């Protein structure tokens, strides 16, 4: 967003080195996938991209968005955006489970009752309302991308009495909705009941917008939701998370560390296998 600041970044040569190595590794993967490409058997995103590129070229369309540079940047964006955000949210989730063991108890009781020892599947989400509420509340409270990504107005517009000129860069403050006291009963507390009705069924909330909203909503929302659910439930199915020896639940600090995302401060947790 601010290229001029990069010159002040420590170890920027190391960043360039890692970036180049990442691109080289991806090129090797793309090359292998191209050699074994079968338009009738799509193995994933890269295959789908390459097949679309082939079909366009067969139709005589050589100038489109489907070219090698765009493939490279799209794959790197998927890894960069998806890896950091999902792992940070999971770290918040495990920290919150260690800090609030009574909530962890309820999650694990629901998992034992509904799933048992079998592997969790995405389709199980609808039968795990409390667990789903805990994941949503983790995303809401942590608000790891508080300002979302910058957008730009496509036309002149007046918003809440303020005139915004066409072409203006706008940072939507997602936290203003995720922590709005007019929308949430306990905006600054970890309270999974925000997403449960009186019958303990999961309910959607309009103010829950960790992926932003509108036509420019996060492209990876469906993938991130699936990953968070599968990783979180599988971890809680097999382990109980507690503070390190000598540390109490009250001493676990929920103060965020500001970086690319809002991350939990470093903690040591114990993962105790469930019997």
C-alpha positions in Angstrom: 0.0 0.0 0.0 2.9 2.4 0.8 5.9 1.3 -1.4 8.1 4.3 -0.3 8.1 2.8 3.2 9.8 -0.4 2.0 13.3 1.2 2.0 13.0 1.5 5.8 12.2 -2.2 6.2 14.9 -4.2 8.0 16.4 -7.2 6.0 14.6 -6.1 2.8 17.2 -8.0 0.8 16.2 -11.2 2.7 12.5 -10.4 1.7 13.5 -10.1 -2.0 15.4 -13.4 -1.7 12.5 -15.3 -0.2 10.1 -13.7 -2.7 12.3 -14.9 -5.6 12.7 -18.4 -4.1 8.9 -18.6 -3.7 8.3 -17.6 -7.4 10.9 -20.2 -8.5 9.3 -22.9 -6.5 5.9 -22.0 -8.0 7.2 -22.0 -11.5 8.5 -25.6 -11.0 5.1 -26.7 -9.8 3.3 -25.0 -12.7 5.7 -26.7 -15.1 4.9 -30.2 -13.7 1.2 -29.5 -13.8 1.3 -28.3 -17.4 3.1 -31.5 -18.5 0.4 -33.7 -17.0 -2.6 -31.3 -17.6 -5.9 -33.1 -18.5 -8.8 -30.8 -19.3 -11.2 -33.6 -18.3 -9.7 -34.0 -14.8 -9.3 -30.8 -12.8 -6.9 -31.2 -9.8 -7.2 -27.7 -8.5 -7.0 -24.0 -9.1 -3.9 -24.0 -11.3 -5.4 -26.7 -13.6 -8.6 -24.7 -13.9 -6.6 -21.6 -14.8 -4.5 -23.4 -17.4 -7.5 -25.1 -19.0 -9.3 -21.7 -19.3 -6.1 -20.2 -20.8 -5.9 -23.0 -23.3 -9.6 -22.7 -24.3 -9.3 -19.0 -24.8 -6.2 -19.4 -27.0 -8.0 -22.1 -29.1 -10.7 -19.5 -29.7 -8.1 -17.0 -30.9 -8.1 -14.9 -27.8 -4.5 -14.3 -26.9 -4.9 -11.2 -24.8 -6.8 -11.9 -21.6 -6.4 -12.0 -17.8 -5.4 -15.7 -18.2 -1.6 -15.5 -18.6 1.4 -16.8 -16.7 2.2 -13.6 -14.8 -1.4 -13.4 -13.5 -1.3 -17.1 -12.5 1.8 -16.5 -10.5 0.5 -13.5 -8.7 -2.9 -15.0 -8.0 -1.3 -18.2 -6.5 1.1 -16.1 -4.4 -1.8 -13.9 -3.2 -3.8 -16.9 -2.2 -0.9 -18.2 -0.1 0.0 -14.8 1.4 -3.6 -13.8 2.2 -4.9 -17.2 3.3 -2.0 -18.5 5.3 -1.4 -15.5 7.6 -5.1 -14.7 8.3 -6.2 -18.3 8.9 -3.2 -19.2 11.2 -3.6 -15.9 13.2 -7.3 -16.6 13.7 -6.5 -20.1 14.9 -3.9 -18.8 17.3 -6.5 -16.5 18.8 -9.0 -19.4 19.0 -6.6 -21.6 20.9 -5.6 -18.8 23.3 -9.2 -18.1 24.0 -9.9 -21.8 24.7 -7.0 -21.9 27.2 -8.2 -18.7 28.8 -11.9 -19.7 29.0 -11.8 -23.5 29.9 -15.6 -23.6 30.5 -16.2 -22.7 26.9 -13.6 -25.2 25.7 -15.5 -27.8 27.8 -18.7 -27.0 25.9 -17.0 -27.2 22.5 -15.5 -30.6 23.3 -18.7 -32.0 24.8 -20.5 -31.0 21.6 -17.8 -32.6 19.4 -17.9 -35.8 21.4 -21.7 -36.0 21.2 -22.0 -35.2 17.5 -18.7 -36.4 15.9 -17.2 -38.9 18.3 -13.9 -40.3 17.0 -14.6 -39.9 13.3 -13.0 -37.2 11.1 -14.8 -33.9 11.1 -16.4 -32.9 7.7 -17.5 -29.5 6.5 -21.1 -30.8 6.4 -21.0 -31.2 10.2 -21.0 -27.5 10.8 -24.8 -27.3 10.8 -24.9 -29.9 13.7 -22.3 -28.0 15.8 -24.0 -24.7 16.6 -22.0 -23.9 19.7 -18.7 -24.7 18.1 -19.7 -22.6 15.1 -20.6 -19.7 17.4 -17.2 -20.0 19.1 -15.4 -19.7 15.8 -17.5 -16.7 14.7 -17.0 -15.0 18.1 -13.2 -15.6 17.8 -13.3 -13.8 14.4 -15.5 -11.0 15.7 -13.5 -10.3 18.9 -10.0 -10.6 17.4 -10.9 -8.5 14.3 -7.5 -9.4 12.8 -7.9 -7.1 9.8 -9.6 -4.1 11.4 -9.3 -1.7 8.4 -9.8 -4.3 5.7 -8.0 -3.6 2.4 -8.1 -0.2 0.8 -11.0 0.4 -1.7 -11.4 3.3 -4.2 -14.7 5.1 -5.0 -15.9 4.6 -8.6 -18.1 7.7 -8.5 -18.8 10.8 -6.5 -20.8 9.8 -3.4 -22.2 11.4 -0.3 -21.9 9.0 2.7 -23.5 9.9 6.1 -23.3 13.6 5.2 -19.7 13.5 3.9 -18.9 14.1 0.2 -16.3 11.6 -1.2 -14.9 12.4 -4.6 -14.6 9.7 -7.3 -11.2 8.0 -7.1 -10.7 8.5 -3.4 -9.0 5.7 -1.5 -11.2 4.5 1.3 -10.3 2.3 4.3 -13.5 0.6 5.6 -13.1 0.2 9.4 -14.5 -3.3 10.0 -13.9 -3.0 13.7 -16.6 -0.3 13.9 -19.1 -3.0 13.0 -17.5 -5.9 14.8 -17.2 -4.0 18.1 -20.3 -1.8 17.8 -22.1 -1.6 21.2 -25.4 -1.0 19.3 -25.0 -4.4 17.6 -23.4 -6.6 20.2 -24.5 -7.2 23.8 -20.9 -7.5 25.0 -18.8 -6.0 22.2 -15.4 -6.3 24.0 -15.9 -9.6 25.7 -15.6 -13.2 24.4 -19.3 -14.2 24.3 -20.3 -17.0 21.9 -23.9 -16.4 22.8 -23.8 -13.5 20.4 -24.4 -16.1 17.7 -27.0 -18.3 19.4 -30.7 -17.9 19.8 -32.8 -18.9 22.8 -32.9 -22.5 21.6 -29.1 -22.6 21.3 -29.3 -22.6 17.5 -26.8 -20.7 15.4 -27.9 -17.3 14.1 -26.2 -15.0 11.6 -25.6 -11.4 12.5 -25.6 -8.6 9.9 -22.8 -6.8 11.8 -20.5 -9.8 11.4 -18.3 -8.7 8.6 -14.7 -9.9 9.2 -14.3 -10.5 5.4 -15.7 -7.0 4.6 -19.0 -6.7 2.6 -20.4 -5.9 -0.8 -19.1 -6.8 -4.2 -15.5 -6.5 -3.1 -15.8 -8.9 -0.2 -12.8 -11.1 0.5 -12.5 -13.6 -2.4 -11.2 -16.3 0.0 -14.1 -16.1 2.5 -15.5 -19.6 1.6 -12.1 -21.2 1.7 -11.2 -19.5 5.0 -14.5 -20.5 6.7 -13.9 -24.1 5.7 -10.3 -24.1 6.9 -11.1 -22.5 10.2 -13.9 -24.9 10.9 -11.9 -28.1 10.0 -8.7 -27.1 11.7 -10.3 -25.7 14.9 -12.7 -28.7 15.4 -10.0 -31.3 14.6 -7.6 -29.6 17.1 -10.3 -29.5 19.8 -11.3 -33.0 19.0 -7.8 -34.4 19.8 -6.3 -31.9 22.3 -7.2 -29.9 25.4 -5.4 -26.5 25.5 -4.2 -25.1 28.8 -1.8 -22.3 29.9 1.8 -23.3 30.5 2.7 -24.7 34.0 2.7 -21.9 36.5 0.5 -19.6 34.4 -3.1 -19.0 35.3 -6.0 -18.4 32.9 -6.2 -14.8 34.2 -2.6 -14.2 33.2 -3.2 -15.0 29.6 -3.1 -11.6 27.9 -5.5 -10.8 25.1 -3.7 -7.6 24.0 -3.1 -7.7 20.3 0.2 -7.2 18.5 -0.1 -4.8 15.6 1.4 -6.1 12.3 0.0 -7.1 8.9 -2.8 -8.4 11.1 -3.8 -8.1 14.7 -2.1 -11.1 16.3 -2.2 -12.4 19.8 0.9 -11.7 21.9 3.3 -14.7 22.2 2.2 -17.3 24.7 3.2 -20.9 25.5 0.2 -23.3 25.7 0.1 -26.9 26.5 -1.7 -29.3 24.1 -2.8 -32.3 26.2 -4.1 -35.3 24.2 -7.7 -36.1 24.9 -8.2 -39.5 26.4 
